[in-house]
C-alpha cells in the first residue's frame, strides 16, 4: 500500500483499472478533417445546465484537435462495437469502421452507438497531465442495448440480468 508521497504511476493505473467504465468515442472536426478518440474518462456534471466532461492526455497526438475544438460529439459504445473501438485506439480517422454522418463543419456523428451527445464547449480546466473538457449538451439520442465496458486494461461487456 502506498501513501500520497510514494504513489507510482503504474500502481495508480493498476488501481484505477479496477474501476469499470463505459467506453466512448469523442469526435470533432478540424481544418484538416474529422478526428476521433476513445475516452473512458466521461462523466456527468450537471442536469441544469446539461453538462458533461471528459479528459484528454496532454501527450496525445490528438490533443491539439480537441483542446481547440468548439464542439464535439460523445458516442457511448455498445457491446457490439468492440472492434470499432479498437480501430479508434489505433487511428484518429477510423471513421470507416462505422456508419458515420458528416455534415459540414459539425463533428462527425457515429451511427449505431448506444447513446450520443452533441455538445458545445463550456469550459476547460487544468488536470495535471490531462485537460478536463466540460461540454454543454445540445442534442442527444439513445437506443436499447448493452454497453461496452473497459476494466483491467481490456474491453468487455456487461449484460443485464
C-alpha positions in Angstrom: 0.0 0.0 0.0 1.3 3.5 -0.9 0.6 6.9 0.6 0.4 10.1 -1.4 4.1 10.8 -1.2 5.0 7.4 -2.8 2.3 6.7 -5.3 3.8 5.3 -8.5 2.1 6.0 -11.9 2.0 2.2 -12.8 0.5 1.4 -9.4 -2.1 4.2 -9.8 -3.0 2.9 -13.3 -3.5 -0.6 -12.0 -5.7 0.6 -9.1 -7.8 2.8 -11.4 -8.1 -0.1 -13.8 -10.1 -1.9 -11.1 -12.9 0.6 -11.7 -15.1 -0.5 -14.7 -16.1 2.4 -17.0 -18.1 2.8 -20.1 -16.3 3.4 -23.4 -16.9 6.5 -25.6 -15.5 7.8 -28.8 -15.3 11.6 -28.9 -15.3 13.2 -32.3 -14.7 16.7 -33.6 -13.9 18.4 -36.9 -10.7 20.3 -37.6 -9.5 22.2 -40.6 -7.8 19.1 -41.8 -10.8 16.8 -41.3 -12.6 14.7 -38.7 -10.8 13.4 -35.6 -11.9 10.8 -33.1 -10.5 9.4 -29.9 -11.5 6.7 -27.4 -12.1 8.0 -23.9 -13.3 6.3 -20.8 -12.9 9.5 -18.7 -16.5 10.5 -19.4 -18.8 11.7 -16.6 -21.9 13.7 -16.0 -21.5 17.1 -14.3 -24.9 18.9 -14.2 -28.5 18.5 -15.3 -29.2 22.3 -15.3 -27.4 23.3 -17.4 -26.8 20.0 -19.1 -23.1 19.5 -18.7 -20.8 16.5 -19.2 -17.0 16.2 -19.0 -14.2 14.1 -20.4 -10.4 14.5 -20.2 -7.6 14.1 -22.7 -3.9 13.3 -22.1 -1.7 16.3 -23.0 0.7 13.9 -24.7 -1.9 12.6 -27.1 -1.3 13.3 -30.8 -4.9 14.3 -30.9 -4.6 16.8 -28.0 -4.5 20.0 -30.1 -7.6 19.0 -32.1 -9.7 18.6 -29.0 -8.1 21.3 -26.9 -9.1 23.8 -29.6 -12.5 22.4 -30.6 -15.6 24.5 -30.1 -17.9 21.4 -30.4 -17.7 17.7 -30.1 -19.9 14.6 -30.2 -19.6 12.0 -27.5 -20.6 8.5 -28.5 -21.3 5.8 -25.8 -20.4 2.5 -27.4 -22.5 -0.7 -27.3 -21.1 -4.2 -26.5 -21.2 -5.0 -30.2 -18.8 -2.1 -31.1 -15.6 -3.5 -29.5 -13.7 -3.9 -32.9 -14.6 -0.3 -33.9 -13.3 1.0 -30.5 -10.0 -0.8 -31.2 -9.9 0.9 -34.6 -10.0 4.4 -33.0 -7.4 3.4 -30.4 -5.0 2.9 -33.3 -6.1 5.8 -35.6 -7.7 9.2 -35.3 -9.6 8.7 -38.5 -11.1 5.2 -38.3 -14.5 6.5 -39.3 -14.8 3.8 -41.9 -15.3 1.3 -39.1 -18.8 2.9 -38.6 -21.7 4.3 -40.5 -21.0 8.0 -39.9 -22.9 11.2 -40.7 -20.7 14.1 -41.9 -22.4 17.4 -42.0 -20.3 20.4 -42.9 -18.2 21.7 -40.1 -20.1 19.8 -37.4 -18.4 16.9 -35.6 -18.9 13.5 -37.3 -21.8 11.5 -35.8 -21.4 7.8 -35.4 -24.5 5.7 -36.1 -25.4 2.7 -34.1 -23.9 3.7 -30.9 -25.7 3.1 -27.6 -26.1 6.9 -26.9 -24.8 10.1 -28.4 -24.4 13.6 -27.0 -23.8 16.5 -29.4 -22.1 19.2 -27.4 -20.6 22.7 -27.4 -17.5 23.6 -25.4 -18.4 25.1 -22.0 -15.1 25.2 -20.1 -11.6 23.7 -19.9 -9.6 23.0 -16.7 -6.1 22.0 -15.9 -6.0 18.4 -14.7 -2.3 17.8 -14.4 -1.1 15.7 -17.4 -4.7 15.9 -18.7 -7.0 18.7 -19.9 -10.6 18.4 -18.5 -13.1 19.5 -21.1 -16.6 20.4 -19.9 -19.3 20.5 -22.6 -22.8 21.7 -22.8 -25.2 19.1 -24.3 -27.4 20.5 -27.0 -28.8 17.3 -28.6 -28.8 13.6 -27.7 -30.1 10.2 -28.7 -30.2 6.7 -27.1 -31.0 3.2 -28.2 -31.6 -0.1 -26.3 -28.6 -2.4 -25.8 -25.8 -3.4 -23.5 -22.7 -1.2 -23.1 -19.1 -1.8 -24.0 -17.1 -1.7 -20.8 -13.4 -1.1 -20.0 -12.0 -2.9 -17.0 -8.5 -4.1 -16.0 -6.9 -2.8 -19.3 -9.4 -4.7 -21.6 -12.7 -4.2 -23.4 -15.6 -6.3 -22.3 -19.3 -6.2 -21.9 -22.0 -6.0 -19.3 -25.2 -7.9 -19.7 -28.3 -7.1 -17.6 -29.8 -9.9 -15.6 
